[in-house]
Amino acid sequence: MSSPKLIVHHLQVGQGERIPWLLEELNIPYELKLYKRSPLLSPPELKAVYPLGAAPVLEDVTDTSNPVKMAESGAICEYIIHKYASGQLALGPEHKNFSDYLYWFHYANGTLQPGLFRRAMARGMVGEQDPRYQGNDARVGVALKHINNRLQNNKWLAGEEFTAADVMTGWCFTTMRKFEAMDLSGYEGIMAWLGRISEREAYRRAIGKADPELKIEEGLSAKGPPLVEAFVKAMAMKP
Ligand SMILES: N[C@@H](CCC(=O)N[C@@H](CS)C(=O)NCC(=O)O)C(=O)O
């Protein structure tokens, strides 16, 4: 098979960092196109690539007679893994941890991230003293304990092996904390897992290319990185 020709469109300081990380782990070459937020959402150049303007977007121009353009970070991970990596970094139906892999692969965008975003919205709309904020905060707490418990008993989310489930989830505990603060002190399982991620050269290479201005160690610390002020202001909707 000819070498893949992949173009990754990445809106900086965003969940698109998953794709360069995955590609670096798999040693698959790619061209990276970087976009800056304008001021918070996508700039017109990215909307020209994909009408929703949401990143990441992958273009696969390996086969010029059948070019592919797709969004959704989870779908892109699966596409790359199955099309160009013979299933590496995924666990298949024959593996005893198949269901764990699927569950944790989808947990980031299915439960954790929407929960964090709902909490941020509730804070902005009704304030931290309101039971609607507190209900959301409590749910985030349960979701964090759940993942912490998993990582106290397992090296990686799917079990012994590092998989794309870790790639999908990493951003929620690193760069995403620039949008919704989470102090991870006391979450020993999550912190130990972040420590293991910090040792992965592919992770450091990916962030170095995709977001050279990010301070990796801040993202991996218990306290977390500084917030994006423009986002905090935009979310402060409470009259
Ligand atoms: N479910 C999508 C979400 C993509 C998404 O919302 N990306 C954000 C960056 S974290 C974005 O592009 N925001 C800018 C905008 O929507 O204009 C995925 O997993 O790729």
The ligand as an ORCA input file, in Angstrom:
! r2SCAN-3c Opt
* xyz 0 1
  N     -17.477     15.992     18.846
  C     -16.481     16.734     18.118
  C     -16.334     18.101     18.763
  C     -15.446     19.029     17.985
  C     -15.376     20.411     18.621
  O     -16.370     20.940     19.145
  N     -14.191     21.001     18.564
  C     -14.002     22.319     19.128
  C     -12.560     22.438     19.610
  S     -12.351     21.709     21.199
  C     -14.177     23.370     18.058
  O     -13.804     23.149     16.923
  N     -14.703     24.527     18.442
  C     -14.779     25.682     17.598
  C     -16.109     25.902     16.941
  O     -17.008     25.052     17.118
  O     -16.246     26.924     16.259
  C     -15.159     15.958     18.095
  O     -14.984     15.057     18.913
  O     -14.320     16.194     17.229
*
